[in-house]
């Protein structure tokens, strides 16, 4: 099974390399055609006749058939060249949602609310406390109003209110920033994994902004934290067949209906990590947008390990516990499964972005280990040689620590992901966009820089996207969701940050006074 998996992965990497070489060849096609025409003309027209126009015309009439064939060949080659070139996909701008201060909750207040919301055992409360102390989250992450009330108000009405607040907030901001009219948007994609109402979120957007009747809309659900990249990949393919238009991509998750109130330990982790948030991205295939667009999409690579093993498929599942409480269960094998998915993904992505020397080193170790059974350590390519910025899904401190080690990244490279986790928590698929806006707000993005976004999701999936900065992004005056916090970041986050019992008591007293 492992050998077949390796063979499929290497075959996919080979196809990617061949596709890359083909497009490079196609890119030089106009020059090749020009040289070919000159050679043909020199053969058809003797140098002795160049001084005589009449002789030239007679020569052309005599070789009319050859000239027609040559012209037809040039036209066919030009058409093939034009059709083989994919339409460029530009990221015009993006927006991240910043909840109001009333939604902020310290870690002490969060623990207190967990204790009041459900019938947790002492062991469950102690476990959640330990997890939160090691989570990497700060003291001002956000919960929806439905989970900050006593008792919690977990119902469809409050869930819809949370999602509408986030979606309308980011789309309003994005349209204001870009000046794009809603009627010019031809594609709408919304992804929300755990909450998918009827009518769908895409219908909600179409109705709210009065989009045109022929808008292409897709609503993605149940695809986990990597659904944002899936939405970008889908938009990319749709923009190849629908010319001269815009694609609106909205990534969010709903927290109201997904707080877990039981005592099954694999489901308790989500309470300590997931928080309220969302992002909206405007893409376009209009060539005129290149002048003001921030990025161009270079590559997307989607890896789905669900067919590889049941272990991969079942490591993140939404289910009921023995008491009937619904939650998302995270398997102990999650990190191992994520590592396998990452290796498969970068094996496919590597030939598209890495220098040839890194590709050969990686391939050599694979052959030595799998074919010759040699005891050499697996070689992980140095992606820092090809990519400048890394936006890694802020799934939790353990995930970030493991990828920092595996990819040999520095603290500077990991800063956007760690500060996103610290300030906003795990906002699921939208975390990648908080990280990118952090890079922009800090003035890191320079023209020509390449940004790698990588995320993991249930199923199990690992998806990545590579963007090229078309200009130096200077958003110092408009820092988006980071505006109030940028001056204080980055901060050092120890591996364990104890929750102060006095803070918990203060939060309890303050909340009691309000009630």
Buried (B, 14 or more C-beta within 10 A) or exposed (E): EEEEBBEEBBEBBEEBBEEBEEEEEBEEBEEEBEEBBEEBEEEBBEEEBEEEEEBBEEBEEEBEEEBEEBEEBBEEBEEEBEEEEEBBBBBBBBBBBBBEEEBBBBBBBBBBBBBEBBEBEEEBBEBBBBBBBBBBBBBBBBBBBBBBBEEBBBEEEBBBBBBBBBBBBBBBBBBEBBEBEBEEBBBBBBBBBBBBBEEBBBBBBBEBBEBEEEBBBBBBBBBBBBBBBBBBBBBBEBBEEBEEBBBBBBBBBBBBBBBBBBBBBBBBBBBBBBBBBBBBBBBBBBEEBBEBBBBBBBBBBBBBBBEBBEBBBBBBBBEEBEEEBBBBBBBEBBBEBBBBBBBBBBBBBBBBBBEEEBBEBBBEBBEBBBEEEEEEEEBBBBBEEBBBBBBBBBBBBBBBBBBBEBBEBEEEBBBBBBBBBBBBBBBBBBBBBBBBBBBBBBEBBEEEBBBBBBBBBBBBBBBBBBBBBBBEBEBEEEBBBBEEBBEEBBEEBEEEBEBEEEBBEBBBEEBEEEE
